[in-house]
Amino acid sequence: MSLTTTRISGWICGLLMVTAGCSATNEVDYGKVDLIQAGGTVTLDGAPLASAVISFDNPETGTFSFARTDSGGKYVLQFDTEKKGVTPGQKIVQISTSRTILGLGGSEEGDPASDGAVEGEGESGESNVEAVPSCYNKESILKVEVTKDKTTYNFDLKSDCSTTGASN
């Protein structure tokens, strides 16, 4: 085999491996994931906070569950675009009106239909104005312990960050 043939064969093999890797699907075995159905209501200065993205972040694994609030500030957490729920344990809660999450639609019901947005950008690709103080989103002081015995997590946020914002 000539050097050129060897290079071409190697290039084709590499291309096939990359293509095969890109087409592989990531399937979750939901039977092995302990999910708790959870949700609640988010208000800002006593008024329902509509169309806000809320995430329950696991600081140890970097994983999170997410939701979008409806017009009444209510939300139900999604584990991913297929399944509702959140894993048990300590979570840091982030709430934002400018954050979007890939796969989290902008519908009234908070359905997880994909809206094609990239995490961290608005639907138009530009950042939206944030209505929630940073102490509840990027620098969140909100923490909860998710357990099977507690499935409702309400947050009464204040514009001045003077309180914890949790009314659990």
N, C-alpha and C positions, 0 to 999 in steps of 0.2 A: 504494500500500500504506500502510495506516495505521501509526502508531507502535506500537500494541498488536500488530498482526499481525507486524510486524518483530521485536518482542521475543519473541513466542511462537515464531516461526520460528527465531530465533537460539537460544532455549532448547532447542528440539527437536533442532536440529543438534548443539549441545553435548552433549546427553544421548546422542544416537546415537554420537558420537565416543567418549565415555567408555565406553559399553556395548561398543562394538566393541573398544576397547583392553583392556577387562577380559577379553574372551573369547578374545583371541589367545593362542596357545600358544607357549612358549619351547622350541623344539626345538634340541638340540645335535647338531652334525655331528661324531660321534665319530671320523670319519676324519681330522679336522683336529686332534684332541687327542692329544698324545703321552702315553699312559698306561702306567704300569709297575705290574704286579701285585706288591703288597707286603703284608707282614704281619709278625707276630712274636708275642712273648709279653710280658706285663706282670706283674711280681711286686711285692709290697710287703713289705719285710722278709723276703724269701725265699719267701713264700707267694703262690700265684696270685691275681691281683686280678680277681675276677669282676664282671661287669656294669658295668664302667667304660667311659666314653666316651673314646676317644682321637681326637685330630685332628692332622693334619699341616697346619699353617697356612703359607701363602705370605705373608710380610710385605710383599712388593712389590705384590701384586694384591689381597690381602684374601680370596682364595679358600682353600678347604681341602678335604681328603679326610678321611673319618671312619670309625669302626667302633665296635662294642661288643664287649668281651671276653667270651668264654664262661666256663664254670666253671673251666677250666684256665688262664685268663688269656690265651688265644690270640685273635688278631684278624686280620682281612683287611680292608684299606682299601677304601672305596667312594668313587668319584668323585662320584656322585650316587645317587639311588634306583634308577636303571636300570643303571648300569655300575660294575664294580669297577676300582680302580686309583688311582694318584696321579701327578700330573705331576712330572717331574724338577726338581731344583733344591734350593736351601736351604730348609729348613722349620723352623719352631718347633713343637715337639710339646707338646700340652696333654693331660693325663690327669685325669679327674674322675669321681667316683662320684655327684655330684649334678647334673651337667649332662645335659641331654637335647637332642637335635637333631631337629627336625621331619623325619619320614621315616625315622628310625632306630628300628626296633622293639626291643622288649625281649626278643626270643627268645633261647634258648640259643645258637643258631648265629650270632646277630648279623645275621639277615636284615634287609634294608633296608625291610621293610614298615612303612607309616606307622602310628605309634601315636597320632597326633593331638596329641602334646605340643608345647609351645612351647619353643624353644631357651631354656635357662637355667632352666627350671622342672621340677619333678618331675612324675610322671604325674598326681598329684592337683592340680597347679597350685601346690603349695607347695614351697618349697626343701627338698631333702633334706640330711641332715647329710653334709658332705664328709669322706671318709676319707683323701684324698690331700693332702699338704701343698701350700701355695700355690706353692712353688718348682717344682712340676711341673704346675701348671694356670694360674691367672690370671697368675702372675708367673714363668712357666716358664723354667727354665735349660736345658731340653732342646732341643738343636739337632741336626739331621741333614742330610746331603747325600744326596738321593735320586738314584740313578743306575741305569742298566739292569744294571750289574754287581752291584749290591747290592739284594736284594729282601727281606731279613730284618732287622728292626729290633726288638731285644729291649731291654726297660727293666727294670732291677732298682732299684726305688725304695726309699728309706729314709725312715722316719718323721721323722728329724731333719734331713733335707736336707743331710747332711754330704758327700755325694758327688754326682756328676753324674747318677747313675741310669741312665746308658746303658751297656749291656754289648754293644755292637755289635761 
